[in-house]
Amino acid sequence: METEYFRLVDLLLEQDLGLTLESDGDPNVQLVSAHPIEIEAPSRWLEPRTLMLTTGTRFIGQEKASLAQRQLVRELVDAGVSALGYGVGVATDTVPRALVDEANRHHFAVISIPAQVRFMDVVSRVAAAAKTTDSMLLRRTLQMQNHLLEAMASPAPEADLVARLAALLRSSVVLYSEMGDVVASAGEAPLHLIRAQLRGRTGRLRFRVGRWAVSAYSIAPGGQNYWFAVASKRHEVPDPLAAPAVEVALRLLNTIERSRYRATTENRAIRAALVRTLASGEIPDLAAVVDRLEMLRFGRQADLRMVSLTASKTYDGGRWTLRADTLLDALEQDVVDLAHDSRLPLLLAQVDRELLGIVPATSSSVDTWIQNLQEGVACGFSGSFNDLRTGHERVRDAQCARRAATRSGSPAKRFEDVGISDWLLAGRADASTSRKAAHQLAPLIDDHPDLLDFLRNYFENDLDVSATATQCALHPNTVRYRIKKIEDILRTSLRSPAVITEIHLSLQCLTPE
């Protein structure tokens, strides 16, 4: 069994010191002591496996400071010194570029020490730890776990976790979705080439992509499939920290995704149950429903609108099949995300073959939400109401408004914007209504389709002869002649209000949905 000893990585994991590895060096080198030294030829005074500390004051005023910095790195490497700690904020605000470049050439570790950290604190920390190696593995594991666990508090926990692990292992780390999209990544590894090696495979994999050694793990947190890959140019991540670090990272990813999935599922179920209760109109505990709506940013006893949503099978160009099991699942995901971006309070539930929902009646965000709905969505709003026990009637109003939106080719219709004729049609939008309309206009449909188009233009221009003539590029007398011809064919008068109403409704029913 490998002897455990204090390493540079253990010092880097001391969160209160805030040390940062600046070069492409090995943080697993042993440390037996740490010494601040600013004189020339410092290796004469340093033992192997020592951490040398400097503020860089010896380089101030030197004509060839960069050359001297590179020479210092070479001298320390030859002497077996483990690493160089550079205190920033004294001679320079950052570690000199020449020091880092030369250290990278030799894979020598250079760390930066914040200005507020005293060198003696670093010296005493190394001295104390180097004397106590019995619990070093446990200590290192706990520190590493604490470091990675801090990602859980981040607004983007996956990205933060990947970045922390990459810094810890001096490697590139990437998280792929099941479709191969990069969810989060850190480092310079060839992401597309690594992804190509993962296609169609499962389990734990080890392979090489050029100079990169890759370890990959297929995981399924929250029921969603992911690939987690760690890639390094110099090694296959065999150091003592790698195995427990990757194990902790995988567990945290599972925790993050399962928690997110559980919270999302529970919230969705709670919201859907509330919508179904409102849609039924049967509310056993009205006070509890009012309280819940207030908690969900709908205000107390505020005016509401019921919403009905559907989408065509060609919605999103058919791409919805790649990200959802059903069309309604994809539609729900999209309109909820859009509501979040628009800051619109929205509750939804899947009922039969549509989405039913609730929105605040007076929210200024409704218009923004409507304008950004994708093509293929039909949306109807009921009138404004605050009597929660009338929800059942409001559902029918929203459904009729949605069917009216479908007929007119509009993305959305409000109750008050739907005319009585559209309302009647939306209320009986079935095959029998279409057959009745076709029978009403059969003489034109069968023998005079040109006159049927002309009749549509005539009604669209509010039965105005001059407007119709202008739109159709005809003489007004020609318009009058065609109107008379239509009256003869249909054996009726286009001046009768009852006939006008019937023909208007029939034309609406013939309009393709």
PyMOL commands that set and color helices and strands:
alter all, ss='L'
color gray80, all
select helices_A, chain A and resi 8-12+42-45+57-59+65-78+97-106+119-131+136-153+157-169+191-198+221-223+242-280+286-295+315-322+327-342+365-371+388-408+415-417+420-427+431-440+442-447+449-460+465-472+476-490+497-510
alter helices_A, ss='H'
color red, helices_A
select strands_A, chain A and resi 20-21+33-36+50-54+83-87+109-113+172-177+182-186+204-209+212-219+226-232+304-311+347-351+354-360+377-381+412-414
alter strands_A, ss='S'
color yellow, strands_A
deselect
rebuild
show_as cartoon
